[in-house]
Amino acid sequence: MLERAGYDVFLAVNGRDGVAAARLQKPDLILMDLGMPEMDGWHAAGKLKADETTKSIPLFALTAHTLPNERRRAMEAGCDGYVSKPIHMDGFLNMIAGAFVVNKEKKKARKTQKIS
């Protein structure tokens, strides 16, 4: 669905591989299921946000967990947003587009700070 919307997508089959791929590829955005094997999404989010090379990448949890406590746990682990399944495409694509704009502005601000 994201490819059809014009985004480049890279996949990882578990949390451990996802963290490694994010460190290597430094994507503009990470969408991550919380219920992954080998390393769950909460643990992976914590690792990504603790790492200097990945901490500024917007990270959104995609999950079937809909309890309010699960949303809180995801945000405490470092997720910047939370999307419950089933995903409603219009709102989802708008959220992703907004995250790209915000991330681009943050990158520009960091570059400006480094120059001054």
Buried (B, 14 or more C-beta within 10 A) or exposed (E): EBEEEEBEEEEBEBBBBBBEBBEEEEBBBBBBBBEBEEBBBBBBBBBBBEEEEBEEBBBBBBBEBEEEEBBEBBBEBBBBBBBBEEEEEEEBBEBBEEBBEEBEEEEEEEEEEEEE
